[in-house]
Amino acid sequence: MTAQNQRVLSAAETGFVEAFAATHGKQSDGLSEARRAAMARFEAAGLPHRRIEEYHYTDLKAKLRSAIALSARAEVAAPGALGEVETQGRLVFVNGRFDAALSNVEALAGKISVSAWAEKAEAPAHDTAAFPRADALVDLNTAFVQGGATITVAGGEKLEKAVEIVHVAKGEGASFSRIDLVVEAGADVLVLESYQGDSGAYLRNTLTTLEVGDNAKLTWVKLQEEAESATHLASASANLGKGAELSQFLFDAGSGLSRSQFAVAFNGEGSNAALRGVSLLKGDSHADITLSVDHKVPECDSREYFKAIVDDKARSVFQGQILVKPDAQKTDGQMMVQSLLLSESAEVNVKPELEIFADDVQCAHGSTTGEIDEDLLFYLRARGIPEKEARKILILAFLGEVIDELDDARIGPLLTSRISNWLHV
Amino acid sequence: MAAVQETIDHVKSIDVDQYKYGFVTDIESELAPKGLNEDIIRFISAKKDEPEWMLNWRLDAFQRWKTMEEPEWARVNYPKIDFEDLHYYAAPKTQEGPKSLDEVDPELLETYKKLGIPLSEQEVLAGIAPENRVAVDAVFDSVSVATTFKEELAKAGVIFCPISEAIREHPELVQKYLGSVVPVSDNFYATLNSAVFSDGSFVYIPEGVRCPMELSTYFRINERNTGQFERTLIIAEKGSYVSYLEGCTAPQRDENQLHAAVVELVAHEDAEIKYSTVQNWFPGDSEGKGGIYNFVTKRGDCRGANSKIAWTQVETGSAITWKYPSCILRGDNSVGEFYSIAISNGHQQVDSGTKMIHLGKNTSSRIISKGISAGVSQNTYRGQVSAHRKAKNARNFTQCDSLLIGDKCGAHTVPYIESKNATAVFEHEATTSKISDDQMFYCQARGLNEEEAVALIVNGFVRDVIQQLPMEFAVEAQKLINISLEGSVG
């Protein structure tokens, strides 16, 4: 315990502490108390390192070496369309701040209310109770958050077209943004979110809170396509009501260092959460997906299905936890994670965890790790397909299973074309 | 009135605190004073008549242990252990070392009889089925008091003796191998064991020898409040084979007892070691009071090419089990196996699993773990499978199944899968479920009562592992499973 008291702050930690003192040290706006409390927690605990179980494979203390300044406001050109998907309404954030000029929220009027807030405005309190424990990334976001929006989908509204949220980064600073999405009872919405940036060595920290009301449905597709030199640290939490349905898809293909953590809590019976995703890693990128699903109430189903392609010296981390509390009888929890290693020096670390305190449950997890099956490759080559092409076909088929399971015609083609683009670069 | 009495008797008979093997043998024993310091270590070392190097090894371990902290990562809860409040040495008082069974304290033999150890029946055993003979190196508390079959083993060149004897008689072997698999400062409990280990078994199988019989040690904790720190070292030279059985029971106690054993296995080229354990220490009473704390470090090193180490364990006892028998697959083409049945009932807490560390080429490992939780117990499988850069074509298959009996217990699975080699193929699957109503109905419709039905289904559930046990153990293990689950239904 003395070791903790004598802890020396790393350059990156000191950077955050000093940046906070400079920007928020003397403020007294509504957010300040929460900001200060979060900063105090961060200062005490520091960046998470490998001795912290949840960060065992992603040692942020070692990976974030130098201090990084806070990002400045920036002007960017309107980001292009995300792909062949029908959309209505768009929210654009530049360096963590809502950009009204690039956004189009009028189209949503009547069905969805958007209330964007800026750095100094009073930010709504957020509920991160779904997170299993205090987390440094969430604390950093709370301390520094530069802009955000509360998006509320009115009860009973069923929207066919996707609502777009585009986060753009420019320059080299650290950006902090937050989205609170409330889907009221009986509503149905598709949210397509994209993270992109220019080639700078920027850091992004985002926090997303999702409230899915009784019998509501949310499909949340996140495209993580940050610049290669970027660091992407995303935290999300979801609270599901009775009979609610959450379908999430993570396309994880950018940034040199990323951590996507998602905590889902079932608060009402008969609801369903499906978390899926693909990670495409090359170079020396490091991508971490950490999930926790909290079955608090009976009769909920959860499904986790993730696949990773790991090439070059890249490193893929998957940690998934299904927690079934004593009252959560009739739970069905299924988790599957499969990784394909394409290179000798690629690395995969997987920790699928089951924690079960109720007896009348069906829970299972599976994990496979390996390279492309030589027999399959031979089969295709014997039919005249060149090896390179054959490999692509097999990878596409491997990843395609997750998209097939998502079974959403609105976004399936967009995801498939992104994967094949990645393969052909 | 008779009916009431019958009910009382019945309830009593299935209560977990009616521990079948709960009795204290009244034998005079010699105790070291409570507490842990250099003097105690010198005392233990002197008692064992150890050479200087051994004492220094212990003292070095003690120095390191003082700087270490108790691990807290396992999913087990227990009151803090006061390491100063324990006896670190207890030995039954014997005037001279017994030369044959006739000289062994009859009370001791009686104890073994209660445990069902056929020590005094060795001639009978030998007469009936010579090929199935079992050599017993019985560890009564901390000192081996009777060693059998020594001669025949000696004929084959096998050394099977208490480790204290090996330290005196075969120092070159002990010095070469002790601590080479589990380093002195490996973990808190292993380091403690290195400092204060009392006794244990030493096995050396020379090159090309297939050990003529199964080797067996029965551990028993007998003296009140004595920590039992066993140290086992098994070395299988090139092309040799040995099967080692370890079975444990302990008398009923009020206070918790600490057991921190270290087992090291070394398999050279083409050698095979099969290590089987049946662990049935006192699990604590129906309120969770008492019971053994079992913090064990077991590790096997497949040092040579084509070597094989297989761990099989049936864990039904102890209040707390913290045990991860592991394999370091260093030699090319080496094989590691882990078969486990862990049953927790009452207030037991189990955090057990294995580690398969693939270092060599074409290494393969298999993990079959069956966890059964009943009562208010918590049962965790924690395992690691890793392939290092050079572990080309490493293979692993892991299957962890958990069965829940009752709605107040917990079953947890925490696997770590780490691959640094593209050619490594790892498969892992885990399931958690309860005994289905259909299965119960099917059995009960055929006239089995509820308890028999559960026992039958559970025995089916763990069959894959039972099959891996040597004959002598398989029967015992099956009985043990039924006893362990008594009182878990209804």
Interface residues (C-beta under 8 A of the other chain):
Chain A: E53 P326 Q329 S339 L341 L342 S343 E344 S345 A346 E347 V348 N349 V350 K351 P352 E353 L354 E355 I356 F357 A358 D359 D360 V361 Q362 C363 A364 H365 G366 S367 T368 T369 G370 E371
Chain B: W73 R389 S402 L404 I405 G406 D407 K408 C409 G410 A411 H412 T413 V414 P415 Y416 I417 E418 S419 K420 N421 A422 T423 A424 V425 F426 E427 H428 E429 A430 T431 T432 S433 K434
